[in-house]
Amino acid sequence: MTSETVIEIENLRFRWSRGGEFCLEIPAFEVRAGERIFLYGPSGSGKSTLLGLLGGVLVPELGRIRLLGSELTRLKPSARDRFRADHVGFVFQQFNLIPYLSVVDNVLLSCRFSARRRARAMAAGGSLHDEAARLLAHLDLEEALHRQGVTRLSVGQQQRVAAARALIGRPEIVIADEPTSALDAERQAAFLALLAGECRAAGSTLLFVSHDRRLAVGFDRELSLASISPACGEGRAA
Amino acid sequence: MSPLLLLAARSAWNRRLTLGMTLIAVALSVTLLLGVERVRHEARNSFAQSVAGTDLVVGARTSPVQLMLYAVFRLGEATHNIRWQSYRAIAENPAVAWSIPLSLGDSHHGFPVIGTSSAYFEHFRYGDAQALAFSAGKPFAEIFDAVLGAEVAARLGYRPGNRIVLSHGMGDVSLAEHTDKPFTVVGILAPTGTPVDRSVHISLEAMQAIHLDWQGGAPLPGLSIPAEYVRKFDLTPQEITAVLVGLKSRAAVFKVQRDLNTRSAEPLLAVLPGVALDQLWQVVGIAERTLLAVSAMVVAVGLAGLVAVVLAGLGERRRELAILRSVGARPSEIFVLLTAEGLFVTVLGALLGAALLALLTALLGPLAQAHYGLAIRARWISSDELALLGAVVAVGLVASLLPGYRAYRISLADGLTPRL
């Protein structure tokens, strides 16, 4: 393993219950620092399971997952939670935001659970609020929206707030799970460009997971889940 | 931990309508619980304060509790009186230091009228052995003089010099009044917080005088003795209702009690006020405990409602919990988040309930004093009440563990992707 390897999976096998079928079997998978990966997988192909494994909320039955040189599979559950808070930012398909927090407070949620990201955000922006405001402005969310409740935002705006939350404090890995599926085609491209640009600016590795191959433009690598996990045939339930 | 609690507070605020309703339920149930405890405590207190320094209470043979009720607390009526000769015998007993005769039966606007002697103002003690004091005027001297308790004067607006008419019998609606023999207010006692405040005091002779031309509870037809002639009659009472006795030596109390109970010319009952009070508490205690148990149940219902509301909201919050997990929250932090919410509402409910009780005692305290003679003062929370509040919060905490645990299980099962 080189120091540049950010995600490294070896001989991973996962199934939901003992005696059941393995729904993920990944002999080897590597992502290097700064890469932007498009991971294609139809719905039900085990994408969510893979994200759960990378996030450390699921544990494989066999094999190893190494993130940033740390062996996730050997950490205790609480240490895995801490690791996720410190090093991984997530953007999900929809409903990414906590309805009772303002836009800025939603962005800062990442810093509430990670001292490391709090420190990095402060170093980058001078103060937490300034850094959140800077990121939001970069993601084309005007100042007037920052103090608002998130429920009044459009879906596109909500996804950009979620992206800001994933990016604040410059985590090494950003994982996006179908973040554009609720957007129309025009906005999908714009969102992708913004997300990719900000990941590059933050020096974060981007793992973009989608069932929509048309989005795989401008990525360093395009993979299909079936190619890295032969066990996951099309349409097999995850 | 504090950002987590802040998050819990904001989440709760987001659902302020439903949580607010349960908060009100918890607060009201706490008010009820504390209110029952407060009334219980104040009732005992005001009863215990009503008599001090009296070694024996003597009346016609009845139950000790009943004797205490009418002789000391001026509640209810005596069924039998004792003869004047019996009183003289008690008063002249060498072991007796002082004795206060009491004659009951008449009233003034619902306040009991007490026929007594000047010994009342000299020897009667209440609270921590405090003597009666006059806030205006002096003890009765002339035959138709009356001394009012503080509350009688305050409620009816009397001052020394006012003329008042007594009613025959107890109760607000009286059939017969002693209109021919009005009394003059000569003194008003300082407040004591005891039944004395609710009493109108006249001399035993006056009590006899207003009933000279009465028989069997009604004026004798065709016979009317004008007030100015009553001095020509023998005004020594034939009967009184009860006697408060102070002994020269407390050590003799059981001997004197035994003598009075067994060797008197007529059947008498002498009781030690403390012992009789204990008996009273035994009777009242069952009702007290029942009331407390019922109000504790009401608190339990309130807390059950709270748990139900938090649990019901959990379904809609799976997404929220998954988001928190994705930014790094541990399942244990999710547990704390949900438990804190229930605890938060419980603590707020307990505080609100206590505040509501303070408000109610301030507003309704005077009413309770007026109607039931119960002095419920607005005051700081007692240690007993604090213990009750603590118990409510503790039960609330235990109950809130349930939604906390449920959320913990959900967040473990859901991970980053809520199953809806």
Interface residues (C-beta under 8 A of the other chain):
Chain A: S48 L51 G52 G55 V57 L58 P77 S78 D81 R82 R84 A85 D86 F90 F92 F95 N96 L97 I98 P99 Y100 L101 L109 S110 R112 F113 S114 R165
Chain B: P3 L4 L7 R10 S11 W13 N14 R319 E320 I323 L324 R325 S326 V327 G328 A329 R330 P331 S332 E333 G415 L416 T417
